[in-house]
């Protein structure tokens, strides 16, 4: 997503915060929580980046739910884009 400008004194320089969460048969994955170049369960939500990714290199067959959660949006509405790729139906 594109963020609204923050103040020069802000640290991190992030105004609005959205989180990517993918839930499916193997568990719940948070955006940008990786080990060995693929997503893993657990970890903490990314509070610094406007680009978040979940990468499942060998996903288990089943239904997955993709959630974009607004954690903090003092300047809204906050538009965002979502891309899903792979063998999806």
HTML snippet that shows the backbone in 3Dmol.js (N, CA, C, O; Angstrom):
<script src="https://3Dmol.org/build/3Dmol-min.js"></script>
<div id="view" style="width:600px;height:400px;position:relative"></div>
<script>
const pdb = `
ATOM      1  N   UNK A   1       0.836  -1.164   0.000  1.00  0.00           N
ATOM      2  CA  UNK A   1       0.000   0.000   0.000  1.00  0.00           C
ATOM      3  C   UNK A   1       0.878   1.223   0.000  1.00  0.00           C
ATOM      4  O   UNK A   1       2.058   1.145   0.342  1.00  0.00           O
ATOM      5  N   UNK A   2       0.319   2.346  -0.378  1.00  0.00           N
ATOM      6  CA  UNK A   2       1.045   3.608  -0.296  1.00  0.00           C
ATOM      7  C   UNK A   2       0.623   4.275   0.993  1.00  0.00           C
ATOM      8  O   UNK A   2      -0.565   4.341   1.311  1.00  0.00           O
ATOM      9  N   UNK A   3       1.588   4.765   1.727  1.00  0.00           N
ATOM     10  CA  UNK A   3       1.327   5.327   3.043  1.00  0.00           C
ATOM     11  C   UNK A   3       1.250   6.847   2.970  1.00  0.00           C
ATOM     12  O   UNK A   3       1.847   7.464   2.088  1.00  0.00           O
ATOM     13  N   UNK A   4       0.523   7.436   3.887  1.00  0.00           N
ATOM     14  CA  UNK A   4       0.491   8.880   4.027  1.00  0.00           C
ATOM     15  C   UNK A   4       1.835   9.353   4.587  1.00  0.00           C
ATOM     16  O   UNK A   4       2.503   8.584   5.278  1.00  0.00           O
ATOM     17  N   UNK A   5       2.248  10.585   4.312  1.00  0.00           N
ATOM     18  CA  UNK A   5       3.537  11.073   4.834  1.00  0.00           C
ATOM     19  C   UNK A   5       3.550  11.076   6.362  1.00  0.00           C
ATOM     20  O   UNK A   5       2.548  11.389   7.005  1.00  0.00           O
ATOM     21  N   UNK A   6       4.693  10.725   6.923  1.00  0.00           N
ATOM     22  CA  UNK A   6       4.844  10.787   8.381  1.00  0.00           C
ATOM     23  C   UNK A   6       5.606  12.058   8.745  1.00  0.00           C
ATOM     24  O   UNK A   6       6.079  12.785   7.872  1.00  0.00           O
ATOM     25  N   UNK A   7       5.715  12.306  10.016  1.00  0.00           N
ATOM     26  CA  UNK A   7       6.470  13.473  10.472  1.00  0.00           C
ATOM     27  C   UNK A   7       7.963  13.144  10.466  1.00  0.00           C
ATOM     28  O   UNK A   7       8.328  11.977  10.607  1.00  0.00           O
ATOM     29  N   UNK A   8       8.835  14.144  10.306  1.00  0.00           N
ATOM     30  CA  UNK A   8      10.284  13.884  10.269  1.00  0.00           C
ATOM     31  C   UNK A   8      10.816  13.194  11.528  1.00  0.00           C
ATOM     32  O   UNK A   8      11.805  12.464  11.457  1.00  0.00           O
ATOM     33  N   UNK A   9      10.178  13.415  12.670  1.00  0.00           N
ATOM     34  CA  UNK A   9      10.666  12.828  13.919  1.00  0.00           C
ATOM     35  C   UNK A   9      10.175  11.402  14.148  1.00  0.00           C
ATOM     36  O   UNK A   9      10.609  10.745  15.094  1.00  0.00           O
ATOM     37  N   UNK A  10       9.283  10.922  13.304  1.00  0.00           N
ATOM     38  CA  UNK A  10       8.704   9.586  13.504  1.00  0.00           C
ATOM     39  C   UNK A  10       9.747   8.494  13.283  1.00  0.00           C
ATOM     40  O   UNK A  10      10.601   8.598  12.402  1.00  0.00           O
ATOM     41  N   UNK A  11       9.662   7.456  14.093  1.00  0.00           N
ATOM     42  CA  UNK A  11      10.528   6.288  13.934  1.00  0.00           C
ATOM     43  C   UNK A  11       9.751   5.058  14.380  1.00  0.00           C
ATOM     44  O   UNK A  11       9.504   4.906  15.576  1.00  0.00           O
ATOM     45  N   UNK A  12       9.358   4.181  13.477  1.00  0.00           N
ATOM     46  CA  UNK A  12       9.675   4.183  12.050  1.00  0.00           C
ATOM     47  C   UNK A  12       8.810   5.187  11.296  1.00  0.00           C
ATOM     48  O   UNK A  12       7.818   5.682  11.831  1.00  0.00           O
ATOM     49  N   UNK A  13       9.182   5.484  10.065  1.00  0.00           N
ATOM     50  CA  UNK A  13       8.439   6.422   9.229  1.00  0.00           C
ATOM     51  C   UNK A  13       7.267   5.708   8.569  1.00  0.00           C
ATOM     52  O   UNK A  13       7.204   5.579   7.347  1.00  0.00           O
ATOM     53  N   UNK A  14       6.359   5.256   9.389  1.00  0.00           N
ATOM     54  CA  UNK A  14       5.167   4.563   8.927  1.00  0.00           C
ATOM     55  C   UNK A  14       3.973   5.212   9.603  1.00  0.00           C
ATOM     56  O   UNK A  14       3.934   5.332  10.828  1.00  0.00           O
ATOM     57  N   UNK A  15       3.014   5.623   8.819  1.00  0.00           N
ATOM     58  CA  UNK A  15       1.849   6.286   9.374  1.00  0.00           C
ATOM     59  C   UNK A  15       0.746   5.261   9.618  1.00  0.00           C
ATOM     60  O   UNK A  15       0.369   5.012  10.764  1.00  0.00           O
ATOM     61  N   UNK A  16       0.234   4.674   8.555  1.00  0.00           N
ATOM     62  CA  UNK A  16      -0.788   3.638   8.667  1.00  0.00           C
ATOM     63  C   UNK A  16      -0.123   2.266   8.658  1.00  0.00           C
ATOM     64  O   UNK A  16       0.937   2.088   8.058  1.00  0.00           O
ATOM     65  N   UNK A  17      -0.742   1.306   9.319  1.00  0.00           N
ATOM     66  CA  UNK A  17      -0.161  -0.040   9.406  1.00  0.00           C
ATOM     67  C   UNK A  17      -1.223  -1.083   9.101  1.00  0.00           C
ATOM     68  O   UNK A  17      -2.215  -1.215   9.818  1.00  0.00           O
ATOM     69  N   UNK A  18      -0.988  -1.832   8.004  1.00  0.00           N
ATOM     70  CA  UNK A  18      -1.843  -2.956   7.640  1.00  0.00           C
ATOM     71  C   UNK A  18      -1.039  -4.239   7.795  1.00  0.00           C
ATOM     72  O   UNK A  18       0.172  -4.239   7.572  1.00  0.00           O
ATOM     73  N   UNK A  19      -1.691  -5.324   8.173  1.00  0.00           N
ATOM     74  CA  UNK A  19      -1.022  -6.622   8.314  1.00  0.00           C
ATOM     75  C   UNK A  19      -1.637  -7.635   7.361  1.00  0.00           C
ATOM     76  O   UNK A  19      -2.853  -7.681   7.176  1.00  0.00           O
ATOM     77  N   UNK A  20      -0.765  -8.454   6.754  1.00  0.00           N
ATOM     78  CA  UNK A  20      -1.176  -9.561   5.903  1.00  0.00           C
ATOM     79  C   UNK A  20      -1.150 -10.839   6.732  1.00  0.00           C
ATOM     80  O   UNK A  20      -0.157 -11.133   7.398  1.00  0.00           O
ATOM     81  N   UNK A  21      -2.240 -11.595   6.689  1.00  0.00           N
ATOM     82  CA  UNK A  21      -2.338 -12.857   7.421  1.00  0.00           C
ATOM     83  C   UNK A  21      -2.945 -13.895   6.486  1.00  0.00           C
ATOM     84  O   UNK A  21      -3.995 -13.653   5.892  1.00  0.00           O
ATOM     85  N   UNK A  22      -2.300 -15.038   6.350  1.00  0.00           N
ATOM     86  CA  UNK A  22      -2.803 -16.136   5.532  1.00  0.00           C
ATOM     87  C   UNK A  22      -2.997 -17.339   6.445  1.00  0.00           C
ATOM     88  O   UNK A  22      -2.063 -17.779   7.114  1.00  0.00           O
ATOM     89  N   UNK A  23      -4.225 -17.868   6.466  1.00  0.00           N
ATOM     90  CA  UNK A  23      -4.551 -19.011   7.313  1.00  0.00           C
ATOM     91  C   UNK A  23      -4.988 -20.167   6.431  1.00  0.00           C
ATOM     92  O   UNK A  23      -5.823 -19.997   5.542  1.00  0.00           O
ATOM     93  N   UNK A  24      -4.426 -21.337   6.675  1.00  0.00           N
ATOM     94  CA  UNK A  24      -4.768 -22.522   5.894  1.00  0.00           C
ATOM     95  C   UNK A  24      -4.470 -23.786   6.667  1.00  0.00           C
ATOM     96  O   UNK A  24      -4.170 -23.725   7.859  1.00  0.00           O
ATOM     97  N   UNK A  25      -4.547 -24.945   6.004  1.00  0.00           N
ATOM     98  CA  UNK A  25      -4.326 -26.222   6.678  1.00  0.00           C
ATOM     99  C   UNK A  25      -2.996 -26.331   7.446  1.00  0.00           C
ATOM    100  O   UNK A  25      -2.964 -26.946   8.511  1.00  0.00           O
ATOM    101  N   UNK A  26      -1.877 -25.738   6.923  1.00  0.00           N
ATOM    102  CA  UNK A  26      -0.635 -25.891   7.690  1.00  0.00           C
ATOM    103  C   UNK A  26      -0.477 -24.886   8.825  1.00  0.00           C
ATOM    104  O   UNK A  26       0.478 -24.990   9.596  1.00  0.00           O
ATOM    105  N   UNK A  27      -1.390 -23.905   8.955  1.00  0.00           N
ATOM    106  CA  UNK A  27      -1.285 -22.942  10.044  1.00  0.00           C
ATOM    107  C   UNK A  27      -1.556 -21.522   9.601  1.00  0.00           C
ATOM    108  O   UNK A  27      -2.118 -21.281   8.533  1.00  0.00           O
ATOM    109  N   UNK A  28      -1.147 -20.582  10.445  1.00  0.00           N
ATOM    110  CA  UNK A  28      -1.334 -19.153  10.181  1.00  0.00           C
ATOM    111  C   UNK A  28       0.016 -18.519   9.922  1.00  0.00           C
ATOM    112  O   UNK A  28       0.963 -18.712  10.683  1.00  0.00           O
ATOM    113  N   UNK A  29       0.096 -17.754   8.834  1.00  0.00           N
ATOM    114  CA  UNK A  29       1.339 -17.119   8.410  1.00  0.00           C
ATOM    115  C   UNK A  29       1.157 -15.612   8.400  1.00  0.00           C
ATOM    116  O   UNK A  29       0.180 -15.102   7.851  1.00  0.00           O
ATOM    117  N   UNK A  30       2.095 -14.900   9.005  1.00  0.00           N
ATOM    118  CA  UNK A  30       2.086 -13.436   9.008  1.00  0.00           C
ATOM    119  C   UNK A  30       3.023 -12.935   7.922  1.00  0.00           C
ATOM    120  O   UNK A  30       4.028 -13.575   7.614  1.00  0.00           O
ATOM    121  N   UNK A  31       2.692 -11.800   7.350  1.00  0.00           N
ATOM    122  CA  UNK A  31       3.513 -11.222   6.298  1.00  0.00           C
ATOM    123  C   UNK A  31       4.938 -10.974   6.752  1.00  0.00           C
ATOM    124  O   UNK A  31       5.173 -10.452   7.842  1.00  0.00           O
ATOM    125  N   UNK A  32       5.899 -11.356   5.897  1.00  0.00           N
ATOM    126  CA  UNK A  32       7.333 -11.112   6.089  1.00  0.00           C
ATOM    127  C   UNK A  32       7.953 -11.895   7.250  1.00  0.00           C
ATOM    128  O   UNK A  32       8.972 -11.471   7.795  1.00  0.00           O
ATOM    129  N   UNK A  33       7.368 -13.016   7.633  1.00  0.00           N
ATOM    130  CA  UNK A  33       7.976 -13.899   8.637  1.00  0.00           C
ATOM    131  C   UNK A  33       8.524 -15.108   7.880  1.00  0.00           C
ATOM    132  O   UNK A  33       7.775 -16.012   7.509  1.00  0.00           O
ATOM    133  N   UNK A  34       9.854 -15.112   7.652  1.00  0.00           N
ATOM    134  CA  UNK A  34      10.499 -16.110   6.801  1.00  0.00           C
ATOM    135  C   UNK A  34      11.576 -16.896   7.542  1.00  0.00           C
ATOM    136  O   UNK A  34      12.149 -16.427   8.525  1.00  0.00           O
ATOM    137  N   UNK A  35      11.831 -18.089   7.049  1.00  0.00           N
ATOM    138  CA  UNK A  35      12.982 -18.896   7.426  1.00  0.00           C
ATOM    139  C   UNK A  35      13.371 -19.683   6.178  1.00  0.00           C
ATOM    140  O   UNK A  35      12.523 -20.325   5.558  1.00  0.00           O
ATOM    141  N   UNK A  36      14.632 -19.635   5.813  1.00  0.00           N
ATOM    142  CA  UNK A  36      15.115 -20.327   4.607  1.00  0.00           C
ATOM    143  C   UNK A  36      14.305 -19.945   3.370  1.00  0.00           C
ATOM    144  O   UNK A  36      13.966 -20.805   2.557  1.00  0.00           O
ATOM    145  N   UNK A  37      14.002 -18.676   3.232  1.00  0.00           N
ATOM    146  CA  UNK A  37      13.335 -18.105   2.055  1.00  0.00           C
ATOM    147  C   UNK A  37      11.875 -18.507   1.857  1.00  0.00           C
ATOM    148  O   UNK A  37      11.339 -18.344   0.761  1.00  0.00           O
ATOM    149  N   UNK A  38      11.223 -19.029   2.897  1.00  0.00           N
ATOM    150  CA  UNK A  38       9.781 -19.270   2.781  1.00  0.00           C
ATOM    151  C   UNK A  38       9.097 -18.931   4.101  1.00  0.00           C
ATOM    152  O   UNK A  38       9.744 -18.870   5.147  1.00  0.00           O
ATOM    153  N   UNK A  39       7.795 -18.714   4.045  1.00  0.00           N
ATOM    154  CA  UNK A  39       7.041 -18.305   5.230  1.00  0.00           C
ATOM    155  C   UNK A  39       6.943 -19.432   6.247  1.00  0.00           C
ATOM    156  O   UNK A  39       6.844 -20.609   5.901  1.00  0.00           O
ATOM    157  N   UNK A  40       6.974 -19.029   7.516  1.00  0.00           N
ATOM    158  CA  UNK A  40       6.821 -19.976   8.622  1.00  0.00           C
ATOM    159  C   UNK A  40       5.771 -19.430   9.584  1.00  0.00           C
ATOM    160  O   UNK A  40       5.523 -18.225   9.631  1.00  0.00           O
ATOM    161  N   UNK A  41       5.163 -20.325  10.345  1.00  0.00           N
ATOM    162  CA  UNK A  41       4.185 -19.901  11.343  1.00  0.00           C
ATOM    163  C   UNK A  41       4.915 -19.262  12.510  1.00  0.00           C
ATOM    164  O   UNK A  41       6.122 -19.431  12.683  1.00  0.00           O
ATOM    165  N   UNK A  42       4.151 -18.519  13.308  1.00  0.00           N
ATOM    166  CA  UNK A  42       4.735 -17.843  14.460  1.00  0.00           C
ATOM    167  C   UNK A  42       5.305 -16.493  14.071  1.00  0.00           C
ATOM    168  O   UNK A  42       4.949 -15.929  13.037  1.00  0.00           O
ATOM    169  N   UNK A  43       6.178 -15.989  14.896  1.00  0.00           N
ATOM    170  CA  UNK A  43       6.809 -14.705  14.624  1.00  0.00           C
ATOM    171  C   UNK A  43       5.907 -13.537  14.968  1.00  0.00           C
ATOM    172  O   UNK A  43       4.795 -13.707  15.469  1.00  0.00           O
ATOM    173  N   UNK A  44       6.411 -12.354  14.689  1.00  0.00           N
ATOM    174  CA  UNK A  44       5.695 -11.119  14.995  1.00  0.00           C
ATOM    175  C   UNK A  44       5.262 -10.420  13.720  1.00  0.00           C
ATOM    176  O   UNK A  44       5.902 -10.556  12.678  1.00  0.00           O
ATOM    177  N   UNK A  45       4.191  -9.687  13.808  1.00  0.00           N
ATOM    178  CA  UNK A  45       3.703  -8.921  12.659  1.00  0.00           C
ATOM    179  C   UNK A  45       4.719  -7.857  12.269  1.00  0.00           C
ATOM    180  O   UNK A  45       5.405  -7.296  13.124  1.00  0.00           O
ATOM    181  N   UNK A  46       4.810  -7.585  10.968  1.00  0.00           N
ATOM    182  CA  UNK A  46       5.731  -6.585  10.436  1.00  0.00           C
ATOM    183  C   UNK A  46       5.165  -5.192  10.697  1.00  0.00           C
ATOM    184  O   UNK A  46       4.080  -4.861  10.219  1.00  0.00           O
ATOM    185  N   UNK A  47       5.892  -4.384  11.448  1.00  0.00           N
ATOM    186  CA  UNK A  47       5.459  -3.031  11.793  1.00  0.00           C
ATOM    187  C   UNK A  47       6.252  -1.953  11.058  1.00  0.00           C
ATOM    188  O   UNK A  47       6.132  -0.775  11.394  1.00  0.00           O
ATOM    189  N   UNK A  48       7.069  -2.330  10.053  1.00  0.00           N
ATOM    190  CA  UNK A  48       7.943  -1.362   9.396  1.00  0.00           C
ATOM    191  C   UNK A  48       7.735  -1.214   7.894  1.00  0.00           C
ATOM    192  O   UNK A  48       8.184  -0.222   7.320  1.00  0.00           O
ATOM    193  N   UNK A  49       7.074  -2.157   7.239  1.00  0.00           N
ATOM    194  CA  UNK A  49       7.040  -2.168   5.783  1.00  0.00           C
ATOM    195  C   UNK A  49       5.625  -2.041   5.231  1.00  0.00           C
ATOM    196  O   UNK A  49       4.660  -2.538   5.813  1.00  0.00           O
ATOM    197  N   UNK A  50       5.531  -1.360   4.089  1.00  0.00           N
ATOM    198  CA  UNK A  50       4.247  -1.242   3.408  1.00  0.00           C
ATOM    199  C   UNK A  50       4.037  -2.372   2.402  1.00  0.00           C
ATOM    200  O   UNK A  50       2.970  -2.480   1.799  1.00  0.00           O
ATOM    201  N   UNK A  51       5.050  -3.207   2.223  1.00  0.00           N
ATOM    202  CA  UNK A  51       4.961  -4.368   1.343  1.00  0.00           C
ATOM    203  C   UNK A  51       5.147  -5.613   2.192  1.00  0.00           C
ATOM    204  O   UNK A  51       6.196  -5.789   2.812  1.00  0.00           O
ATOM    205  N   UNK A  52       4.145  -6.475   2.228  1.00  0.00           N
ATOM    206  CA  UNK A  52       4.238  -7.716   2.991  1.00  0.00           C
ATOM    207  C   UNK A  52       3.967  -8.892   2.068  1.00  0.00           C
ATOM    208  O   UNK A  52       3.201  -8.783   1.110  1.00  0.00           O
ATOM    209  N   UNK A  53       4.610 -10.027   2.370  1.00  0.00           N
ATOM    210  CA  UNK A  53       4.508 -11.208   1.512  1.00  0.00           C
ATOM    211  C   UNK A  53       4.429 -12.464   2.367  1.00  0.00           C
ATOM    212  O   UNK A  53       5.062 -12.562   3.418  1.00  0.00           O
ATOM    213  N   UNK A  54       3.640 -13.419   1.894  1.00  0.00           N
ATOM    214  CA  UNK A  54       3.639 -14.786   2.419  1.00  0.00           C
ATOM    215  C   UNK A  54       3.998 -15.669   1.246  1.00  0.00           C
ATOM    216  O   UNK A  54       3.356 -15.601   0.198  1.00  0.00           O
ATOM    217  N   UNK A  55       5.018 -16.499   1.407  1.00  0.00           N
ATOM    218  CA  UNK A  55       5.481 -17.387   0.345  1.00  0.00           C
ATOM    219  C   UNK A  55       5.440 -18.825   0.846  1.00  0.00           C
ATOM    220  O   UNK A  55       6.202 -19.206   1.735  1.00  0.00           O
ATOM    221  N   UNK A  56       4.547 -19.618   0.268  1.00  0.00           N
ATOM    222  CA  UNK A  56       4.430 -21.033   0.609  1.00  0.00           C
ATOM    223  C   UNK A  56       4.980 -21.820  -0.574  1.00  0.00           C
ATOM    224  O   UNK A  56       4.339 -21.892  -1.622  1.00  0.00           O
ATOM    225  N   UNK A  57       6.163 -22.411  -0.414  1.00  0.00           N
ATOM    226  CA  UNK A  57       6.824 -23.093  -1.524  1.00  0.00           C
ATOM    227  C   UNK A  57       6.197 -24.449  -1.831  1.00  0.00           C
ATOM    228  O   UNK A  57       6.274 -24.910  -2.969  1.00  0.00           O
ATOM    229  N   UNK A  58       5.586 -25.092  -0.857  1.00  0.00           N
ATOM    230  CA  UNK A  58       4.905 -26.372  -1.060  1.00  0.00           C
ATOM    231  C   UNK A  58       3.619 -26.374  -0.228  1.00  0.00           C
ATOM    232  O   UNK A  58       3.537 -27.070   0.785  1.00  0.00           O
ATOM    233  N   UNK A  59       2.609 -25.590  -0.655  1.00  0.00           N
ATOM    234  CA  UNK A  59       1.393 -25.464   0.153  1.00  0.00           C
ATOM    235  C   UNK A  59       0.601 -26.763   0.237  1.00  0.00           C
ATOM    236  O   UNK A  59       0.517 -27.524  -0.727  1.00  0.00           O
ATOM    237  N   UNK A  60       0.036 -26.992   1.382  1.00  0.00           N
ATOM    238  CA  UNK A  60      -0.852 -28.124   1.603  1.00  0.00           C
ATOM    239  C   UNK A  60      -2.167 -27.855   0.870  1.00  0.00           C
ATOM    240  O   UNK A  60      -2.648 -26.722   0.856  1.00  0.00           O
ATOM    241  N   UNK A  61      -2.744 -28.882   0.266  1.00  0.00           N
ATOM    242  CA  UNK A  61      -4.031 -28.731  -0.415  1.00  0.00           C
ATOM    243  C   UNK A  61      -5.103 -28.360   0.598  1.00  0.00           C
ATOM    244  O   UNK A  61      -5.148 -28.909   1.699  1.00  0.00           O
ATOM    245  N   UNK A  62      -5.962 -27.426   0.217  1.00  0.00           N
ATOM    246  CA  UNK A  62      -7.051 -27.035   1.100  1.00  0.00           C
ATOM    247  C   UNK A  62      -7.455 -25.598   0.864  1.00  0.00           C
ATOM    248  O   UNK A  62      -7.010 -24.958  -0.088  1.00  0.00           O
ATOM    249  N   UNK A  63      -8.298 -25.107   1.735  1.00  0.00           N
ATOM    250  CA  UNK A  63      -8.805 -23.739   1.647  1.00  0.00           C
ATOM    251  C   UNK A  63      -7.938 -22.813   2.492  1.00  0.00           C
ATOM    252  O   UNK A  63      -7.613 -23.108   3.642  1.00  0.00           O
ATOM    253  N   UNK A  64      -7.573 -21.685   1.887  1.00  0.00           N
ATOM    254  CA  UNK A  64      -6.773 -20.665   2.569  1.00  0.00           C
ATOM    255  C   UNK A  64      -7.581 -19.382   2.645  1.00  0.00           C
ATOM    256  O   UNK A  64      -8.314 -19.043   1.717  1.00  0.00           O
ATOM    257  N   UNK A  65      -7.446 -18.677   3.748  1.00  0.00           N
ATOM    258  CA  UNK A  65      -8.089 -17.383   3.927  1.00  0.00           C
ATOM    259  C   UNK A  65      -7.006 -16.316   3.995  1.00  0.00           C
ATOM    260  O   UNK A  65      -6.071 -16.419   4.789  1.00  0.00           O
ATOM    261  N   UNK A  66      -7.137 -15.293   3.158  1.00  0.00           N
ATOM    262  CA  UNK A  66      -6.196 -14.178   3.142  1.00  0.00           C
ATOM    263  C   UNK A  66      -6.889 -12.983   3.782  1.00  0.00           C
ATOM    264  O   UNK A  66      -7.969 -12.576   3.355  1.00  0.00           O
ATOM    265  N   UNK A  67      -6.254 -12.425   4.809  1.00  0.00           N
ATOM    266  CA  UNK A  67      -6.813 -11.293   5.542  1.00  0.00           C
ATOM    267  C   UNK A  67      -5.834 -10.133   5.494  1.00  0.00           C
ATOM    268  O   UNK A  67      -4.636 -10.312   5.711  1.00  0.00           O
ATOM    269  N   UNK A  68      -6.344  -8.956   5.212  1.00  0.00           N
ATOM    270  CA  UNK A  68      -5.571  -7.721   5.358  1.00  0.00           C
ATOM    271  C   UNK A  68      -6.235  -6.974   6.505  1.00  0.00           C
ATOM    272  O   UNK A  68      -7.375  -6.523   6.397  1.00  0.00           O
ATOM    273  N   UNK A  69      -5.504  -6.853   7.602  1.00  0.00           N
ATOM    274  CA  UNK A  69      -6.064  -6.287   8.827  1.00  0.00           C
ATOM    275  C   UNK A  69      -5.492  -4.889   9.060  1.00  0.00           C
ATOM    276  O   UNK A  69      -4.279  -4.689   9.006  1.00  0.00           O
ATOM    277  N   UNK A  70      -6.373  -3.933   9.316  1.00  0.00           N
ATOM    278  CA  UNK A  70      -5.953  -2.575   9.659  1.00  0.00           C
ATOM    279  C   UNK A  70      -5.600  -2.542  11.142  1.00  0.00           C
ATOM    280  O   UNK A  70      -6.474  -2.668  12.000  1.00  0.00           O
ATOM    281  N   UNK A  71      -4.323  -2.375  11.435  1.00  0.00           N
ATOM    282  CA  UNK A  71      -3.865  -2.339  12.821  1.00  0.00           C
ATOM    283  C   UNK A  71      -3.930  -0.924  13.366  1.00  0.00           C
ATOM    284  O   UNK A  71      -4.399  -0.694  14.481  1.00  0.00           O
ATOM    285  N   UNK A  72      -3.450   0.028  12.563  1.00  0.00           N
ATOM    286  CA  UNK A  72      -3.452   1.429  12.956  1.00  0.00           C
ATOM    287  C   UNK A  72      -3.594   2.262  11.683  1.00  0.00           C
ATOM    288  O   UNK A  72      -2.705   2.256  10.832  1.00  0.00           O
ATOM    289  N   UNK A  73      -4.715   2.980  11.556  1.00  0.00           N
ATOM    290  CA  UNK A  73      -4.959   3.794  10.369  1.00  0.00           C
ATOM    291  C   UNK A  73      -5.465   5.167  10.820  1.00  0.00           C
ATOM    292  O   UNK A  73      -6.661   5.446  10.739  1.00  0.00           O
ATOM    293  N   UNK A  74      -4.549   6.030  11.297  1.00  0.00           N
ATOM    294  CA  UNK A  74      -4.980   7.365  11.714  1.00  0.00           C
ATOM    295  C   UNK A  74      -5.361   8.259  10.532  1.00  0.00           C
ATOM    296  O   UNK A  74      -6.117   9.215  10.704  1.00  0.00           O
ATOM    297  N   UNK A  75      -4.844   7.959   9.330  1.00  0.00           N
ATOM    298  CA  UNK A  75      -5.173   8.725   8.132  1.00  0.00           C
ATOM    299  C   UNK A  75      -5.763   7.786   7.099  1.00  0.00           C
ATOM    300  O   UNK A  75      -5.032   7.083   6.402  1.00  0.00           O
ATOM    301  N   UNK A  76      -7.065   7.773   7.000  1.00  0.00           N
ATOM    302  CA  UNK A  76      -7.697   6.863   6.065  1.00  0.00           C
ATOM    303  C   UNK A  76      -8.644   7.592   5.154  1.00  0.00           C
ATOM    304  O   UNK A  76      -8.785   8.811   5.257  1.00  0.00           O
ATOM    305  N   UNK A  77      -9.297   6.877   4.264  1.00  0.00           N
ATOM    306  CA  UNK A  77      -9.187   5.432   4.122  1.00  0.00           C
ATOM    307  C   UNK A  77      -7.839   5.037   3.528  1.00  0.00           C
ATOM    308  O   UNK A  77      -7.207   5.826   2.826  1.00  0.00           O
ATOM    309  N   UNK A  78      -7.406   3.818   3.811  1.00  0.00           N
ATOM    310  CA  UNK A  78      -6.112   3.316   3.352  1.00  0.00           C
ATOM    311  C   UNK A  78      -6.330   2.318   2.221  1.00  0.00           C
ATOM    312  O   UNK A  78      -6.715   1.178   2.483  1.00  0.00           O
ATOM    313  N   UNK A  79      -6.092   2.716   0.962  1.00  0.00           N
ATOM    314  CA  UNK A  79      -6.197   1.746  -0.137  1.00  0.00           C
ATOM    315  C   UNK A  79      -5.026   0.774  -0.113  1.00  0.00           C
ATOM    316  O   UNK A  79      -3.954   1.094   0.403  1.00  0.00           O
ATOM    317  N   UNK A  80      -5.236  -0.423  -0.677  1.00  0.00           N
ATOM    318  CA  UNK A  80      -4.156  -1.408  -0.782  1.00  0.00           C
ATOM    319  C   UNK A  80      -4.438  -2.306  -1.970  1.00  0.00           C
ATOM    320  O   UNK A  80      -5.550  -2.327  -2.497  1.00  0.00           O
ATOM    321  N   UNK A  81      -3.419  -3.049  -2.390  1.00  0.00           N
ATOM    322  CA  UNK A  81      -3.566  -4.030  -3.458  1.00  0.00           C
ATOM    323  C   UNK A  81      -3.175  -5.387  -2.915  1.00  0.00           C
ATOM    324  O   UNK A  81      -2.366  -5.489  -1.994  1.00  0.00           O
ATOM    325  N   UNK A  82      -3.758  -6.436  -3.494  1.00  0.00           N
ATOM    326  CA  UNK A  82      -3.487  -7.796  -3.081  1.00  0.00           C
ATOM    327  C   UNK A  82      -3.220  -8.621  -4.338  1.00  0.00           C
ATOM    328  O   UNK A  82      -4.001  -8.579  -5.289  1.00  0.00           O
ATOM    329  N   UNK A  83      -2.123  -9.367  -4.342  1.00  0.00           N
ATOM    330  CA  UNK A  83      -1.772 -10.240  -5.462  1.00  0.00           C
ATOM    331  C   UNK A  83      -1.658 -11.658  -4.933  1.00  0.00           C
ATOM    332  O   UNK A  83      -0.960 -11.905  -3.950  1.00  0.00           O
ATOM    333  N   UNK A  84      -2.347 -12.594  -5.586  1.00  0.00           N
ATOM    334  CA  UNK A  84      -2.252 -14.011  -5.254  1.00  0.00           C
ATOM    335  C   UNK A  84      -1.815 -14.715  -6.522  1.00  0.00           C
ATOM    336  O   UNK A  84      -2.431 -14.546  -7.574  1.00  0.00           O
ATOM    337  N   UNK A  85      -0.751 -15.506  -6.429  1.00  0.00           N
ATOM    338  CA  UNK A  85      -0.283 -16.217  -7.619  1.00  0.00           C
ATOM    339  C   UNK A  85      -0.037 -17.677  -7.290  1.00  0.00           C
ATOM    340  O   UNK A  85       0.098 -18.045  -6.123  1.00  0.00           O
ATOM    341  N   UNK A  86       0.021 -18.503  -8.319  1.00  0.00           N
ATOM    342  CA  UNK A  86       0.234 -19.940  -8.138  1.00  0.00           C
ATOM    343  C   UNK A  86      -0.951 -20.696  -8.698  1.00  0.00           C
ATOM    344  O   UNK A  86      -1.759 -20.139  -9.441  1.00  0.00           O
ATOM    345  N   UNK A  87      -1.051 -21.950  -8.344  1.00  0.00           N
ATOM    346  CA  UNK A  87      -2.126 -22.806  -8.824  1.00  0.00           C
ATOM    347  C   UNK A  87      -3.345 -22.617  -7.924  1.00  0.00           C
ATOM    348  O   UNK A  87      -3.648 -23.473  -7.092  1.00  0.00           O
ATOM    349  N   UNK A  88      -4.037 -21.502  -8.093  1.00  0.00           N
ATOM    350  CA  UNK A  88      -5.195 -21.194  -7.254  1.00  0.00           C
ATOM    351  C   UNK A  88      -6.477 -21.389  -8.058  1.00  0.00           C
ATOM    352  O   UNK A  88      -6.485 -21.233  -9.279  1.00  0.00           O
ATOM    353  N   UNK A  89      -7.551 -21.730  -7.364  1.00  0.00           N
ATOM    354  CA  UNK A  89      -8.856 -21.885  -8.000  1.00  0.00           C
ATOM    355  C   UNK A  89      -9.868 -21.044  -7.290  1.00  0.00           C
ATOM    356  O   UNK A  89     -11.038 -21.032  -7.671  1.00  0.00           O
TER     357      UNK A  89
END
`;
const viewer = $3Dmol.createViewer("view");
viewer.addModel(pdb, "pdb");
viewer.setStyle({}, {cartoon: {color: "spectrum"}});
viewer.zoomTo();
viewer.render();
</script>
